[in-house]
């Protein structure tokens, strides 16, 4: 639970046996923490998070194509090899950020639970002058295990991992003390929108990460072309509700409001569908016909999608 000061309180559960596939670990001590605040964003129940204390005992293969997680006896010998640093029980690699004609080295945490391509903390961005004051950006809120964060979204010229360069990624920068901020020298987190483009092997025993591009490598970046944030409500997460409408966005221009319930998109009912599927229906640039429910009334409108950055 969260205490009156806003901090998340956790407990410990000892003498637990953990089994993942054929892997069994006995006598484990687990943290018990509230995860319900994350469930509306995921649109599903979240029973727990498999974290560093478990994964660090193995060579872990994250295969986004299959998709699967495999515990290997040894890491592959082919692929891009990057040094892995484990600091305060968090795995880090070094990347290079390209922007404004400059190349900036950055130590980032590998975070497969983040939907972002790259989430940077504001202190790092300010200290390196990574983002020019005149750069195009828009403000947005985020939610993590520690609560709500404030920040903005913008775009970099490039993100380089060894010999691989990903062009024009959209990134999120926090502007408060939460989110990607850290007491250690961390630039932020490298999330699933980058990781899914590779077969990622985290070789904890040998202190290295092996990356091999997969069929998603050349995918266009998943972009927000609407300016609205959807969450799933109800006991089965069947109701899709707008939690935020960004200013000067297609959603704001169409007259959408926080708290509106999304009934359908182009005649396709939103209720009962997975949240991720409904969000995907709001991508691209084709205008969408929406039916909303607001204060007990049905509203029909056109959402004219366009890139925000």
RADAKA-V905453 format. One record per residue. N is the residue number from 0. PSI is psi in degrees with one decimal (NA if undefined). D_CENTER is the distance of its C-alpha to the mean C-alpha in Angstrom with 1 decimal. Layout:
n: [N & N]
psi: [PSI & PSI]
d_center: [D_CENTER & D_CENTER]
This chain:
n: [0 & 1 & 2 & 3 & 4 & 5 & 6 & 7 & 8 & 9 & 10 & 11 & 12 & 13 & 14 & 15 & 16 & 17 & 18 & 19 & 20 & 21 & 22 & 23 & 24 & 25 & 26 & 27 & 28 & 29 & 30 & 31 & 32 & 33 & 34 & 35 & 36 & 37 & 38 & 39 & 40 & 41 & 42 & 43 & 44 & 45 & 46 & 47 & 48 & 49 & 50 & 51 & 52 & 53 & 54 & 55 & 56 & 57 & 58 & 59 & 60 & 61 & 62 & 63 & 64 & 65 & 66 & 67 & 68 & 69 & 70 & 71 & 72 & 73 & 74 & 75 & 76 & 77 & 78 & 79 & 80 & 81 & 82 & 83 & 84 & 85 & 86 & 87 & 88 & 89 & 90 & 91 & 92 & 93 & 94 & 95 & 96 & 97 & 98 & 99 & 100 & 101 & 102 & 103 & 104 & 105 & 106 & 107 & 108 & 109 & 110 & 111 & 112 & 113 & 114 & 115 & 116 & 117 & 118 & 119 & 120 & 121 & 122 & 123 & 124 & 125 & 126 & 127 & 128 & 129 & 130 & 131 & 132 & 133 & 134 & 135 & 136 & 137 & 138 & 139 & 140 & 141 & 142 & 143 & 144 & 145 & 146 & 147 & 148 & 149 & 150 & 151 & 152 & 153 & 154 & 155 & 156 & 157 & 158 & 159 & 160 & 161 & 162 & 163 & 164 & 165 & 166 & 167 & 168 & 169 & 170 & 171 & 172 & 173 & 174 & 175 & 176 & 177 & 178 & 179 & 180 & 181 & 182 & 183 & 184 & 185 & 186 & 187 & 188 & 189 & 190 & 191 & 192 & 193 & 194 & 195 & 196 & 197 & 198 & 199 & 200 & 201 & 202 & 203 & 204 & 205 & 206 & 207 & 208 & 209 & 210 & 211 & 212 & 213 & 214 & 215 & 216 & 217 & 218 & 219 & 220 & 221 & 222 & 223 & 224 & 225 & 226 & 227 & 228 & 229 & 230 & 231 & 232 & 233 & 234 & 235 & 236 & 237 & 238 & 239 & 240 & 241 & 242 & 243 & 244 & 245 & 246 & 247 & 248 & 249 & 250 & 251 & 252 & 253 & 254 & 255 & 256 & 257 & 258 & 259 & 260 & 261 & 262 & 263 & 264 & 265 & 266 & 267 & 268 & 269 & 270 & 271 & 272 & 273 & 274 & 275 & 276 & 277 & 278 & 279 & 280 & 281 & 282 & 283 & 284 & 285 & 286 & 287 & 288 & 289 & 290 & 291 & 292 & 293 & 294 & 295 & 296 & 297 & 298 & 299 & 300 & 301 & 302 & 303 & 304 & 305 & 306 & 307 & 308]
psi: [169.1 & 135.7 & 173.8 & -23.7 & -3.1 & -3.8 & 147.5 & 129.6 & 137.7 & 155.9 & -179.9 & 142.5 & 116.4 & 164.7 & 48.2 & 140.1 & 125.2 & 133.6 & 126.9 & 104.7 & -125.3 & -3.1 & 126.1 & 127.2 & 126.7 & 158.4 & 31.5 & 150.2 & 121.6 & 154.3 & 138.2 & 120.1 & 153.3 & 126.5 & 2.1 & -26.9 & -19.9 & -21.1 & -42.1 & -32.2 & -29.7 & -25.9 & 26.5 & 162.8 & 144.0 & 109.0 & -28.1 & 177.1 & 124.8 & 111.7 & -165.2 & -40.9 & -31.8 & -52.9 & -32.0 & -7.1 & -0.1 & 170.8 & 115.0 & 124.4 & 115.3 & 106.0 & 105.5 & -13.4 & -41.0 & -45.5 & 151.7 & 162.4 & 126.5 & 137.4 & 114.8 & 158.1 & -34.8 & 156.9 & 153.6 & 156.3 & -15.6 & 144.0 & 174.6 & 124.2 & 123.8 & 140.8 & 141.3 & 127.8 & 125.9 & 114.6 & 123.7 & 44.8 & 29.6 & 135.9 & 129.0 & 147.5 & 163.8 & 131.8 & 174.1 & 130.1 & 128.9 & 126.1 & 147.8 & 33.9 & 9.0 & 154.9 & 125.0 & 118.3 & 145.9 & 134.4 & 118.9 & 146.9 & 136.2 & 118.5 & 91.4 & -12.7 & -6.1 & 135.0 & -13.2 & 159.7 & -50.3 & 127.5 & 118.9 & 147.8 & 146.8 & -32.6 & -42.4 & -45.8 & -42.3 & -42.0 & -25.6 & -4.0 & 39.6 & -38.4 & 121.5 & 147.3 & -26.4 & -0.1 & 146.9 & 131.9 & 163.2 & 144.8 & 146.0 & 157.3 & 157.7 & 165.7 & 130.4 & -170.8 & -33.5 & -2.8 & -164.8 & 143.7 & 160.4 & 148.1 & -161.6 & 159.8 & 138.7 & -168.9 & 141.3 & 160.8 & -36.0 & 156.5 & 119.0 & 126.0 & 100.6 & -121.1 & -2.9 & 133.1 & 127.4 & 124.1 & 139.7 & 46.1 & 141.5 & 133.8 & 161.8 & 134.4 & 124.8 & 146.0 & 11.1 & -168.4 & 3.2 & -158.1 & -120.4 & 1.5 & 151.0 & 153.6 & -13.1 & 169.3 & 79.8 & 137.7 & -26.7 & -146.7 & 145.5 & 116.0 & -173.2 & -24.8 & -20.5 & -47.4 & -34.7 & -12.8 & -1.3 & 157.1 & 116.5 & 118.2 & 116.8 & 106.2 & 84.7 & -45.7 & -36.9 & -4.1 & 49.8 & 161.0 & 134.3 & 124.8 & 131.1 & 120.5 & 140.9 & -168.3 & -8.4 & -2.4 & -40.8 & 10.7 & 145.9 & 154.0 & 140.1 & 116.1 & 153.8 & 109.0 & 6.9 & -40.0 & 19.2 & 152.1 & 127.5 & 142.6 & 162.7 & 129.8 & 167.2 & 163.7 & -29.4 & 15.1 & 34.2 & -26.2 & 128.7 & 119.7 & 140.8 & 118.9 & -19.5 & 140.1 & 119.6 & 142.3 & 150.6 & 33.7 & 165.7 & -38.1 & -42.1 & -41.8 & -29.6 & -10.9 & 15.0 & 151.8 & 154.6 & 135.1 & -13.3 & 138.2 & 130.2 & 116.6 & -46.7 & 159.0 & 117.1 & 39.1 & -4.2 & 120.6 & 134.4 & -34.8 & 135.8 & -13.5 & 150.9 & 141.8 & -42.3 & -33.8 & -39.8 & -40.3 & -39.7 & -27.5 & -14.7 & 19.2 & 174.4 & -166.0 & 4.1 & 129.3 & 140.6 & 139.4 & 116.4 & 145.8 & 126.2 & 159.3 & 122.8 & 117.7 & 43.0 & 2.1 & 147.5 & 135.7 & 134.1 & 135.4 & 168.0 & 128.1 & 112.5 & 99.1 & 145.6 & 154.2 & 138.5 & -18.4 & NA]
d_center: [22.6 & 22.2 & 25.5 & 27.2 & 25.8 & 22.2 & 21.4 & 20.0 & 22.8 & 22.7 & 25.5 & 26.4 & 27.8 & 30.1 & 31.8 & 29.1 & 29.2 & 25.9 & 26.0 & 23.4 & 25.4 & 28.4 & 27.1 & 28.7 & 28.5 & 31.0 & 31.5 & 27.9 & 26.9 & 23.7 & 22.0 & 22.2 & 19.8 & 18.9 & 15.7 & 17.0 & 15.1 & 11.8 & 13.8 & 14.4 & 10.8 & 10.7 & 14.3 & 15.6 & 17.2 & 15.4 & 18.2 & 16.7 & 14.4 & 15.9 & 15.7 & 17.3 & 20.8 & 21.0 & 19.2 & 21.1 & 24.3 & 23.6 & 22.9 & 19.7 & 19.1 & 15.7 & 17.1 & 14.7 & 17.9 & 19.7 & 17.1 & 18.1 & 18.1 & 21.5 & 23.2 & 25.6 & 28.9 & 28.2 & 25.8 & 26.8 & 29.0 & 27.7 & 24.7 & 23.3 & 23.7 & 21.9 & 22.9 & 20.7 & 21.3 & 20.6 & 21.0 & 21.1 & 19.6 & 16.5 & 16.3 & 16.4 & 17.4 & 18.9 & 17.8 & 19.6 & 18.4 & 20.8 & 21.7 & 24.9 & 26.9 & 25.8 & 24.0 & 22.2 & 21.4 & 18.3 & 17.5 & 13.8 & 12.4 & 11.1 & 8.1 & 7.6 & 6.0 & 2.6 & 1.9 & 3.7 & 7.1 & 8.2 & 8.1 & 11.9 & 14.2 & 17.0 & 19.8 & 18.9 & 18.7 & 22.0 & 23.8 & 23.3 & 23.8 & 20.9 & 20.5 & 23.8 & 24.7 & 25.7 & 22.4 & 21.1 & 18.2 & 17.4 & 16.5 & 13.8 & 12.8 & 9.7 & 9.9 & 9.4 & 12.1 & 14.4 & 14.4 & 13.8 & 13.2 & 14.7 & 14.1 & 14.3 & 12.9 & 15.1 & 15.7 & 17.0 & 19.8 & 18.5 & 16.4 & 18.8 & 18.4 & 22.1 & 23.9 & 20.9 & 19.9 & 17.1 & 18.4 & 17.2 & 13.4 & 11.9 & 10.3 & 9.7 & 12.5 & 13.2 & 16.9 & 17.7 & 18.1 & 15.0 & 11.3 & 11.4 & 15.2 & 17.1 & 20.8 & 20.7 & 20.7 & 17.0 & 15.5 & 11.9 & 9.1 & 8.7 & 5.5 & 6.2 & 7.3 & 9.9 & 10.6 & 11.4 & 14.2 & 16.0 & 17.7 & 16.4 & 19.1 & 18.7 & 22.3 & 22.5 & 26.3 & 26.9 & 24.3 & 22.7 & 19.9 & 21.1 & 19.2 & 20.8 & 19.7 & 19.5 & 20.2 & 16.8 & 17.4 & 19.0 & 16.8 & 16.3 & 13.0 & 11.3 & 12.6 & 13.1 & 16.9 & 17.7 & 16.6 & 16.2 & 13.7 & 14.6 & 14.7 & 16.9 & 20.0 & 23.0 & 23.9 & 22.6 & 19.8 & 22.1 & 22.1 & 19.5 & 19.7 & 18.6 & 17.1 & 17.1 & 18.9 & 18.4 & 21.8 & 23.4 & 21.1 & 22.4 & 21.6 & 23.6 & 26.4 & 26.7 & 27.3 & 24.4 & 24.0 & 21.8 & 23.0 & 24.0 & 23.7 & 22.9 & 25.8 & 25.5 & 24.3 & 27.2 & 29.1 & 26.5 & 26.1 & 22.6 & 23.7 & 23.3 & 20.8 & 17.3 & 14.8 & 12.8 & 16.3 & 17.2 & 14.3 & 15.3 & 18.7 & 17.9 & 16.9 & 19.6 & 22.5 & 24.9 & 26.0 & 25.2 & 27.6 & 26.2 & 28.0 & 27.0 & 28.5 & 29.3 & 31.7 & 33.3 & 33.8 & 32.5 & 31.4 & 31.0 & 29.6 & 28.2 & 24.7 & 25.2 & 21.8 & 21.4 & 18.9 & 18.0 & 18.0]
